[in-house]
Amino acid sequence: MRHILPIAVVTFAVAAAAGTASRPALADSANRVADTQPMLLAQSNNNGGPNTFALLQSIQRLQEQVRDLRGQIDTLKYQQRQNEQGQRDLYENLDKRLSALENGGAGMGSGGADTSGGDYGAGADGGGDPEVQSQYMAAFDQLKNGQYDGAISGFKGFLDQHPESAYSDNAWYWLGEANYVKRNYDASLEAFQTVVNRFKASNKVAGALYKIGVIQSEQGQTDNARATLQRVVSQYPDDSAADMARKRLQSMGG
């Protein structure tokens, strides 16, 4: 018995020492296992492991979806920048026109609203009719006060009753602006195209063409937008719309 106890103590000490010494080795083994996991997964895939193969396929699909989402995010960011630029142009344009109106300007070229009763449209009737002018101004006042739905209804009603008045080109133009603010792009485009096609001598044509280009840009029709804006610059170089068209073209990269 006296011989057994010392042997047991020695054996325990040796085992403890061996266990302590093996901990770094175990850690190294764990690290090697972690480092070789991708290799093992690939090997398992090559060996036809169904679970691993399905897992790798899922990972690949997720990676593709992430790439697609990143592309969509980049596209949305670009569209947002374009929309913000269009919104700034819109309010800058409206602010200039409304400020000129409030300062009593009349016959201010394409940059101002017509309130003088002068014949800036087709001129068939209503050039000096107070009732016609009053109805036109009622719709315009709603636009000026930010009541865009009321302005749209007002201009539509005015054009239904006075389709060929001295204010028709202006009414169509402001109908386009009100619809643009409401993001009713189709209706806005129709109104601006009416100005361009029906009132070729109007001082609203340059501004209407510019807004057509803006809408085309915001709808992703980049080539058409660029061509329309370049048309504004080339055909109406001295108009304020041409200045805005140049800025818009620069923001579009040419």
Backbone hydrogen bonds in HBPLUS format (Angstrom, degrees):
<---DONOR---> <-ACCEPTOR-->    atom                        ^
c    i                          cat <-CA-CA->   ^        H-A-AA   ^      H-
h    n   atom  resd res      DA  || num        DHA   H-A  angle D-A-AA Bond
n    s   type  num  typ     dist DA aas  dist angle  dist       angle   num
A0005-LEU N   A0001-MET O   3.42 MM   4  6.65 160.9  2.46 156.4 156.8     1
A0008-ALA N   A0004-ILE O   2.99 MM   4  6.24 154.6  2.05 153.7 161.2     2
A0009-VAL N   A0005-LEU O   3.00 MM   4  6.28 158.1  2.05 155.1 161.0     3
A0010-VAL N   A0006-PRO O   2.98 MM   4  6.19 164.6  2.01 152.4 155.9     4
A0011-THR N   A0007-ILE O   2.91 MM   4  6.08 160.1  1.95 148.1 154.1     5
A0012-PHE N   A0008-ALA O   2.91 MM   4  6.12 161.2  1.95 149.6 154.2     6
A0013-ALA N   A0009-VAL O   3.01 MM   4  6.23 157.5  2.06 149.1 155.1     7
A0014-VAL N   A0010-VAL O   2.97 MM   4  6.21 161.6  2.00 152.7 157.3     8
A0015-ALA N   A0011-THR O   2.96 MM   4  6.19 159.4  2.00 149.4 155.3     9
A0016-ALA N   A0012-PHE O   2.89 MM   4  6.09 158.9  1.93 148.5 154.4    10
A0017-ALA N   A0013-ALA O   2.89 MM   4  6.09 159.8  1.93 148.5 154.2    11
A0018-ALA N   A0014-VAL O   2.89 MM   4  6.10 154.8  1.95 145.5 152.9    12
A0019-GLY N   A0015-ALA O   2.90 MM   4  6.15 152.5  1.97 148.3 155.5    13
A0020-THR N   A0016-ALA O   2.94 MM   4  6.21 160.1  1.98 151.5 156.3    14
A0021-ALA N   A0017-ALA O   2.98 MM   4  6.15 158.7  2.03 147.8 153.8    15
A0022-SER N   A0018-ALA O   3.08 MM   4  6.18 131.3  2.33 136.1 148.2    16
A0022-SER N   A0019-GLY O   3.18 MM   3  5.14 132.0  2.42  92.4 105.3    17
A0023-ARG N   A0020-THR O   3.41 MM   3  5.71 157.5  2.47 105.8 111.5    18
A0026-LEU N   A0022-SER O   2.88 MM   4  6.18 147.4  1.98 150.9 160.4    19
A0027-ALA N   A0023-ARG O   2.95 MM   4  6.25 158.1  2.00 153.4 159.4    20
A0028-ASP N   A0024-PRO O   2.83 MM   4  6.08 157.9  1.88 148.3 154.5    21
A0029-SER N   A0025-ALA O   2.91 MM   4  6.15 149.9  2.00 140.9 149.6    22
A0030-ALA N   A0026-LEU O   2.85 MM   4  6.15 155.1  1.91 149.0 155.5    23
A0031-ASN N   A0027-ALA O   2.90 MM   4  6.18 158.9  1.94 150.6 156.2    24
A0032-ARG N   A0028-ASP O   2.89 MM   4  6.13 155.8  1.95 145.9 152.9    25
A0033-VAL N   A0029-SER O   2.88 MM   4  6.14 149.7  1.98 145.9 154.4    26
A0034-ALA N   A0030-ALA O   2.88 MM   4  6.18 161.2  1.92 150.8 155.5    27
A0035-ASP N   A0031-ASN O   2.78 MM   4  6.01 159.0  1.83 150.6 156.9    28
A0036-THR N   A0032-ARG O   2.96 MM   4  6.05 140.2  2.12 138.2 148.3    29
A0037-GLN N   A0034-ALA O   3.31 MM   3  5.28 163.2  2.34 100.7 105.6    30
A0040-LEU N   A0036-THR O   2.79 MM   4  6.05 154.9  1.85 153.3 161.3    31
A0041-LEU N   A0037-GLN O   2.76 MM   4  6.02 156.7  1.82 156.1 162.8    32
A0042-ALA N   A0038-PRO O   2.91 MM   4  6.17 155.2  1.97 144.9 151.5    33
A0043-GLN N   A0039-MET O   2.81 MM   4  6.08 156.1  1.86 146.4 153.8    34
A0044-SER N   A0040-LEU O   2.69 MM   4  5.91 156.3  1.74 148.8 155.9    35
A0045-ASN N   A0041-LEU O   2.82 MM   4  6.03 149.3  1.92 141.4 150.5    36
A0046-ASN N   A0042-ALA O   2.87 MM   4  6.20 153.9  1.94 146.8 153.7    37
A0047-ASN N   A0043-GLN O   2.84 MM   4  6.10 137.5  2.02 140.5 153.3    38
A0049-GLY N   A0044-SER O   2.89 MM   5  5.37 169.4  1.90 153.8 151.4    39
A0048-GLY N   A0045-ASN O   3.00 MM   3  5.14 157.5  2.05 103.5 109.7    40
A0053-PHE N   A0049-GLY O   3.02 MM   4  6.10 162.0  2.05 156.2 161.8    41
A0054-ALA N   A0050-PRO O   3.02 MM   4  6.14 159.8  2.07 145.6 150.5    42
A0055-LEU N   A0051-ASN O   2.98 MM   4  6.20 152.5  2.06 143.4 151.4    43
A0056-LEU N   A0052-THR O   2.90 MM   4  6.18 162.0  1.93 154.5 158.4    44
A0057-GLN N   A0053-PHE O   2.98 MM   4  6.22 155.7  2.04 146.5 153.5    45
A0058-SER N   A0054-ALA O   2.97 MM   4  6.22 156.3  2.03 146.4 152.6    46
A0059-ILE N   A0055-LEU O   2.96 MM   4  6.28 157.0  2.02 150.4 156.8    47
A0060-GLN N   A0056-LEU O   2.93 MM   4  6.18 160.3  1.97 150.4 155.3    48
A0061-ARG N   A0057-GLN O   2.92 MM   4  6.20 157.5  1.97 150.7 156.7    49
A0062-LEU N   A0058-SER O   2.94 MM   4  6.18 158.8  1.98 149.6 155.4    50
A0063-GLN N   A0059-ILE O   2.93 MM   4  6.18 155.2  1.99 149.4 156.4    51
A0064-GLU N   A0060-GLN O   2.99 MM   4  6.25 155.4  2.05 147.3 153.6    52
A0065-GLN N   A0061-ARG O   2.91 MM   4  6.18 155.2  1.97 148.8 155.9    53
A0066-VAL N   A0062-LEU O   2.90 MM   4  6.15 153.8  1.96 148.0 155.0    54
A0067-ARG N   A0063-GLN O   3.01 MM   4  6.31 156.7  2.07 146.3 152.1    55
A0068-ASP N   A0064-GLU O   2.91 MM   4  6.18 159.2  1.95 148.9 154.9    56
A0069-LEU N   A0065-GLN O   2.85 MM   4  6.08 159.3  1.89 149.8 155.4    57
A0070-ARG N   A0066-VAL O   2.93 MM   4  6.14 156.5  1.98 148.2 154.6    58
A0071-GLY N   A0067-ARG O   3.00 MM   4  6.28 154.9  2.07 147.5 154.1    59
A0072-GLN N   A0068-ASP O   2.92 MM   4  6.27 153.4  2.00 148.1 155.8    60
A0073-ILE N   A0069-LEU O   2.84 MM   4  6.09 153.8  1.91 149.6 157.0    61
A0074-ASP N   A0070-ARG O   2.99 MM   4  6.26 159.7  2.03 148.9 153.6    62
A0075-THR N   A0071-GLY O   3.02 MM   4  6.27 157.1  2.07 145.9 152.3    63
A0076-LEU N   A0072-GLN O   2.88 MM   4  6.12 160.4  1.92 150.9 155.9    64
A0077-LYS N   A0073-ILE O   2.88 MM   4  6.10 154.2  1.95 150.3 157.6    65
A0078-TYR N   A0074-ASP O   3.04 MM   4  6.31 156.1  2.10 146.1 152.0    66
A0079-GLN N   A0075-THR O   2.95 MM   4  6.26 163.3  1.98 152.1 156.7    67
A0080-GLN N   A0076-LEU O   2.81 MM   4  5.98 150.0  1.90 144.7 153.5    68
A0081-ARG N   A0077-LYS O   2.98 MM   4  6.27 155.5  2.05 146.5 152.4    69
A0082-GLN N   A0078-TYR O   2.97 MM   4  6.30 156.9  2.03 149.9 156.6    70
A0083-ASN N   A0079-GLN O   2.85 MM   4  6.08 157.6  1.90 148.2 154.4    71
A0084-GLU N   A0080-GLN O   2.85 MM   4  6.06 158.6  1.90 150.4 156.3    72
A0085-GLN N   A0081-ARG O   2.97 MM   4  6.19 153.3  2.05 144.0 151.2    73
A0086-GLY N   A0082-GLN O   2.91 MM   4  6.20 158.2  1.96 148.0 154.2    74
A0087-GLN N   A0083-ASN O   2.82 MM   4  6.07 153.6  1.89 148.5 156.0    75
A0088-ARG N   A0084-GLU O   2.94 MM   4  6.17 156.2  1.99 145.4 151.6    76
A0089-ASP N   A0085-GLN O   2.91 MM   4  6.17 160.1  1.95 150.3 156.0    77
A0090-LEU N   A0086-GLY O   2.85 MM   4  6.04 154.6  1.91 144.5 152.0    78
A0091-TYR N   A0087-GLN O   3.01 MM   4  6.28 169.7  2.03 155.4 155.7    79
A0092-GLU N   A0088-ARG O   2.90 MM   4  6.00 152.2  1.98 146.1 154.7    80
A0093-ASN N   A0089-ASP O   2.88 MM   4  6.00 158.2  1.92 147.8 153.7    81
A0094-LEU N   A0090-LEU O   2.85 MM   4  6.12 167.8  1.87 156.3 159.5    82
A0095-ASP N   A0091-TYR O   2.83 MM   4  5.76 156.2  1.89 138.4 145.9    83
A0096-LYS N   A0092-GLU O   3.07 MM   4  6.23 158.4  2.11 144.1 149.1    84
A0097-ARG N   A0093-ASN O   3.07 MM   4  6.31 164.3  2.09 151.6 155.9    85
A0098-LEU N   A0094-LEU O   2.81 MM   4  5.92 168.3  1.82 156.2 159.8    86
A0099-SER N   A0095-ASP O   2.87 MM   4  5.82 152.8  1.94 141.0 149.3    87
A0100-ALA N   A0096-LYS O   3.01 MM   4  6.15 156.3  2.07 142.0 148.3    88
A0101-LEU N   A0097-ARG O   2.97 MM   4  6.22 150.9  2.05 142.1 150.5    89
A0102-GLU N   A0098-LEU O   2.88 MM   4  6.12 163.0  1.90 150.7 154.4    90
A0103-ASN N   A0099-SER O   3.00 MM   4  6.19 137.9  2.19 140.9 152.2    91
A0105-GLY N   A0100-ALA O   2.97 MM   5  5.43 157.4  2.02 164.4 157.2    92
A0104-GLY N   A0101-LEU O   2.92 MM   3  5.24 157.7  1.97 110.7 115.9    93
A0112-GLY N   A0109-GLY O   3.43 MM   3  6.08 177.9  2.43 119.3 119.9    94
A0120-TYR N   A0118-GLY O   3.05 MM   2  5.94 117.0  2.46 113.1  96.6    95
A0124-ALA N   A0164-GLU O   3.09 MM  40  5.64 139.3  2.27 161.9 172.7    96
A0133-GLN N   A0129-ASP O   2.98 MM   4  6.26 169.9  1.99 161.2 164.2    97
A0134-SER N   A0130-PRO O   2.82 MM   4  5.87 154.1  1.88 143.7 151.3    98
A0135-GLN N   A0131-GLU O   3.03 MM   4  6.22 155.9  2.09 144.0 149.6    99
A0136-TYR N   A0132-VAL O   3.00 MM   4  6.25 160.8  2.04 151.4 156.8   100
A0137-MET N   A0133-GLN O   2.90 MM   4  6.10 163.7  1.92 152.0 156.4   101
A0138-ALA N   A0134-SER O   2.94 MM   4  6.08 144.0  2.07 142.4 152.0   102
A0139-ALA N   A0135-GLN O   3.33 MM   4  6.62 156.2  2.39 145.0 149.1   103
A0140-PHE N   A0136-TYR O   2.99 MM   4  6.29 157.3  2.04 146.4 153.7   104
A0141-ASP N   A0137-MET O   2.76 MM   4  5.86 154.6  1.83 147.3 153.2   105
A0142-GLN N   A0138-ALA O   3.34 MM   4  6.55 149.1  2.44 136.5 143.4   106
A0143-LEU N   A0139-ALA O   3.20 MM   4  6.58 152.2  2.28 144.7 152.0   107
A0144-LYS N   A0140-PHE O   2.87 MM   4  6.18 163.3  1.90 154.9 159.4   108
A0145-ASN N   A0141-ASP O   2.95 MM   4  6.12 140.6  2.11 141.8 151.6   109
A0147-GLN N   A0142-GLN O   2.76 MM   5  4.94 146.5  1.88 166.0 158.1   110
A0146-GLY N   A0143-LEU O   3.01 MM   3  5.18 161.7  2.04 110.8 114.3   111
A0151-ALA N   A0147-GLN O   2.88 MM   4  6.14 149.1  1.98 147.3 157.5   112
A0152-ILE N   A0148-TYR O   2.88 MM   4  6.08 158.0  1.92 149.5 154.5   113
A0153-SER N   A0149-ASP O   3.06 MM   4  6.35 165.9  2.08 149.6 153.0   114
A0154-GLY N   A0150-GLY O   2.82 MM   4  5.96 154.5  1.89 144.3 152.5   115
A0155-PHE N   A0151-ALA O   2.85 MM   4  6.03 167.2  1.87 156.3 158.2   116
A0156-LYS N   A0152-ILE O   3.00 MM   4  6.11 159.0  2.05 147.3 153.6   117
A0157-GLY N   A0153-SER O   2.94 MM   4  6.10 163.2  1.97 148.1 152.8   118
A0158-PHE N   A0154-GLY O   2.91 MM   4  6.09 154.5  1.97 145.0 152.7   119
A0159-LEU N   A0155-PHE O   2.92 MM   4  6.10 163.7  1.94 149.8 153.4   120
A0160-ASP N   A0156-LYS O   2.92 MM   4  6.14 147.3  2.02 147.1 156.6   121
A0161-GLN N   A0157-GLY O   3.14 MM   4  6.34 153.1  2.22 144.4 150.5   122
A0162-HIS N   A0158-PHE O   2.73 MM   4  5.81 147.5  1.83 150.2 161.1   123
A0168-SER N   A0165-SER O   3.22 MM   3  5.24 170.5  2.23 109.0 111.0   124
A0171-ALA N   A0167-TYR O   2.80 MM   4  5.98 159.8  1.84 157.2 164.0   125
A0172-TRP N   A0168-SER O   2.89 MM   4  6.10 163.1  1.92 152.9 156.6   126
A0173-TYR N   A0169-ASP O   2.94 MM   4  6.13 156.0  2.00 142.9 150.2   127
A0174-TRP N   A0170-ASN O   2.86 MM   4  6.13 172.3  1.87 159.8 160.5   128
A0175-LEU N   A0171-ALA O   2.88 MM   4  5.93 143.9  2.01 141.7 152.4   129
A0176-GLY N   A0172-TRP O   3.01 MM   4  6.26 148.6  2.11 142.2 149.9   130
A0176-GLY N   A0173-TYR O   3.02 MM   3  5.13 118.5  2.41  95.5 110.6   131
A0177-GLU N   A0173-TYR O   2.98 MM   4  6.42 150.2  2.07 145.3 154.2   132
A0178-ALA N   A0174-TRP O   2.90 MM   4  6.07 166.4  1.92 149.1 152.0   133
A0179-ASN N   A0175-LEU O   3.06 MM   4  6.21 160.8  2.10 145.1 150.4   134
A0180-TYR N   A0176-GLY O   2.90 MM   4  6.04 145.0  2.03 141.9 152.2   135
A0181-VAL N   A0177-GLU O   2.99 MM   4  6.31 158.9  2.04 154.9 158.8   136
A0182-LYS N   A0178-ALA O   3.23 MM   4  6.48 148.4  2.34 139.7 147.9   137
A0184-ASN N   A0179-ASN O   2.77 MM   5  4.98 159.8  1.81 159.4 154.7   138
A0183-ARG N   A0180-TYR O   2.88 MM   3  4.80 154.6  1.94 103.2 110.6   139
A0188-SER N   A0184-ASN O   2.91 MM   4  6.04 158.8  1.95 157.1 164.2   140
A0189-LEU N   A0185-TYR O   2.78 MM   4  5.90 163.0  1.81 152.1 156.4   141
A0190-GLU N   A0186-ASP O   2.99 MM   4  6.20 158.0  2.04 147.1 152.9   142
A0191-ALA N   A0187-ALA O   3.08 MM   4  6.30 157.2  2.13 145.7 151.1   143
A0192-PHE N   A0188-SER O   3.02 MM   4  6.32 167.6  2.04 157.2 159.8   144
A0193-GLN N   A0189-LEU O   2.91 MM   4  6.02 159.0  1.95 150.2 156.5   145
A0194-THR N   A0190-GLU O   2.98 MM   4  6.14 142.0  2.12 139.6 149.7   146
A0195-VAL N   A0191-ALA O   3.18 MM   4  6.58 150.8  2.27 145.7 152.5   147
A0196-VAL N   A0192-PHE O   3.11 MM   4  6.46 162.1  2.14 149.3 153.4   148
A0197-ASN N   A0193-GLN O   2.86 MM   4  5.97 161.4  1.89 149.8 154.9   149
A0198-ARG N   A0194-THR O   2.83 MM   4  5.55 159.5  1.87 145.7 151.5   150
A0199-PHE N   A0195-VAL O   3.08 MM   4  5.24 147.6  2.19 128.3 136.3   151
A0202-SER N   A0199-PHE O   2.94 MM   3  5.31 162.7  1.97 116.8 122.3   152
A0205-VAL N   A0202-SER O   3.42 MM   3  5.79 172.5  2.43 110.9 112.4   153
A0208-ALA N   A0204-LYS O   2.91 MM   4  6.05 155.3  1.97 151.7 159.5   154
A0209-LEU N   A0205-VAL O   2.83 MM   4  6.05 159.5  1.87 154.6 159.7   155
A0210-TYR N   A0206-ALA O   2.97 MM   4  6.22 158.2  2.02 147.3 153.4   156
A0211-LYS N   A0207-GLY O   3.03 MM   4  6.30 158.7  2.08 146.6 151.6   157
A0212-ILE N   A0208-ALA O   2.97 MM   4  6.23 147.2  2.07 145.6 154.9   158
A0213-GLY N   A0209-LEU O   3.04 MM   4  6.38 156.5  2.09 150.6 156.0   159
A0214-VAL N   A0210-TYR O   2.98 MM   4  6.36 150.1  2.07 146.7 155.6   160
A0215-ILE N   A0211-LYS O   2.95 MM   4  6.16 164.5  1.97 150.2 153.4   161
A0216-GLN N   A0212-ILE O   2.93 MM   4  6.18 162.7  1.96 151.3 156.4   162
A0217-SER N   A0213-GLY O   2.97 MM   4  6.15 153.1  2.04 143.6 150.9   163
A0218-GLU N   A0214-VAL O   2.93 MM   4  6.24 158.7  1.98 151.7 157.3   164
A0219-GLN N   A0215-ILE O   2.92 MM   4  6.12 131.2  2.16 144.8 158.1   165
A0221-GLN N   A0216-GLN O   2.79 MM   5  5.03 146.1  1.90 166.9 157.4   166
A0220-GLY N   A0217-SER O   3.06 MM   3  5.20 159.6  2.10 107.9 111.7   167
A0225-ALA N   A0221-GLN O   2.85 MM   4  6.00 161.8  1.88 158.6 164.9   168
A0226-ARG N   A0222-THR O   2.89 MM   4  6.07 162.7  1.92 151.8 156.1   169
A0227-ALA N   A0223-ASP O   3.02 MM   4  6.24 160.1  2.06 148.0 153.3   170
A0228-THR N   A0224-ASN O   2.92 MM   4  6.15 158.9  1.96 152.0 157.6   171
A0229-LEU N   A0225-ALA O   2.93 MM   4  6.12 167.9  1.94 156.8 159.8   172
A0230-GLN N   A0226-ARG O   2.94 MM   4  6.07 156.2  2.00 146.4 153.3   173
A0231-ARG N   A0227-ALA O   3.01 MM   4  6.18 140.5  2.17 137.3 148.0   174
A0231-ARG N   A0228-THR O   3.11 MM   3  5.00 121.3  2.48  90.9 106.0   175
A0232-VAL N   A0228-THR O   3.08 MM   4  6.49 147.3  2.19 145.0 153.3   176
A0233-VAL N   A0229-LEU O   3.11 MM   4  6.47 160.1  2.15 148.6 152.8   177
A0234-SER N   A0230-GLN O   2.92 MM   4  6.12 160.5  1.96 148.5 153.6   178
A0235-GLN N   A0231-ARG O   2.86 MM   4  5.82 163.6  1.89 151.3 155.8   179
A0236-TYR N   A0232-VAL O   2.88 MM   4  5.46 149.4  1.97 140.5 148.5   180
A0239-ASP N   A0236-TYR O   3.16 MM   3  5.48 163.6  2.18 114.6 119.7   181
A0242-ALA N   A0239-ASP O   2.96 MM   3  5.38 137.3  2.15 107.1 118.2   182
A0244-MET N   A0240-SER O   3.27 MM   4  6.67 158.0  2.32 148.4 153.2   183
A0245-ALA N   A0241-ALA O   2.85 MM   4  6.07 148.3  1.95 143.1 153.0   184
A0246-ARG N   A0242-ALA O   2.90 MM   4  6.14 153.1  1.97 148.0 154.0   185
A0247-LYS N   A0243-ASP O   3.15 MM   4  6.45 159.2  2.20 146.2 151.2   186
A0248-ARG N   A0244-MET O   2.92 MM   4  6.14 157.2  1.97 146.6 153.3   187
A0249-LEU N   A0245-ALA O   2.88 MM   4  6.08 158.4  1.92 149.7 155.4   188
A0250-GLN N   A0246-ARG O   2.99 MM   4  6.23 154.2  2.06 146.9 153.6   189
A0251-SER N   A0247-LYS O   3.01 MM   4  6.33 153.7  2.08 147.3 154.1   190
A0252-MET N   A0248-ARG O   3.03 MM   4  6.31 129.2  2.30 138.5 152.4   191
A0252-MET N   A0249-LEU O   3.09 MM   3  4.97 132.7  2.32  92.5 105.8   192
A0254-GLY N   A0249-LEU O   2.81 MM   5  5.18 154.0  1.88 144.6 146.2   193
A0253-GLY N   A0250-GLN O   3.04 MM   3  5.05 157.6  2.09 102.2 108.7   194
